[in-house]
Amino acid sequence: MTESRQFRVLVVDDEPSVLVTYRLILEQEGYDVVACGTSREAIAAIKKQKFDVVLCDYSLEEQHTGFEVITAARKSDADLPAALLTGYATLETADEAAQQGIGVMFKPIEIAEFLATTSSMLRRNHESSERGQSKSRSQPPKRAGTTTPRQCWRPFHVRPRQGLSRLPPRPSRKAATSMV
């Protein structure tokens, strides 16, 4: 893989003005961007070509979610970096995303954070795949039944104007009932 390779990004959002904004920002940074306004369009694009990262709105048309799009994309590449872009995520949604290795960016998203997070996801995935290739060339084949740790970027959560951070721990049931 060469250093000058252009990364292909799939961006999905059902709000046309937001979708165009994401596409223009990423194209201005030199990314090859495919922008889709529905989950159906996105899944059709995934079947036609391979992507280096998926950035998808959580709430899509007709009660579809970004999880469906990301799951479809990960059928061909289980380690594909992906992030949900949302203004409506619940703690359960963020937990589900973390369990699946999906990052979450909360809207409104600062442009600098959006670009930094996208770049970071691509860089980590690119570096881990290069390490995997160099190890496979220099090490003898593994015996059947042995596994190596999956090299994948850690999920993240971006809160507007606060940078990268982890979500606070889920409150205990006792604390949750006392808040009501």
Secondary structure, 3 states (H helix, E strand, C coil): CCCCCCCEEEEECCCHHHHHHHHHHHHHCCCEEEEECCHHHHHHHHHHCCCCEEEEECECHHHCEHHHHHHHHHCCCCCCCEEEEECCCCHHHHHHHHHCCCEEEECCCCHHHHHHHHHHHHHHHHHHHHHHHHHHHHCCCCCCCCCCCCCCCCCCEEECCCEEECCCCCCCHHHHHHHC
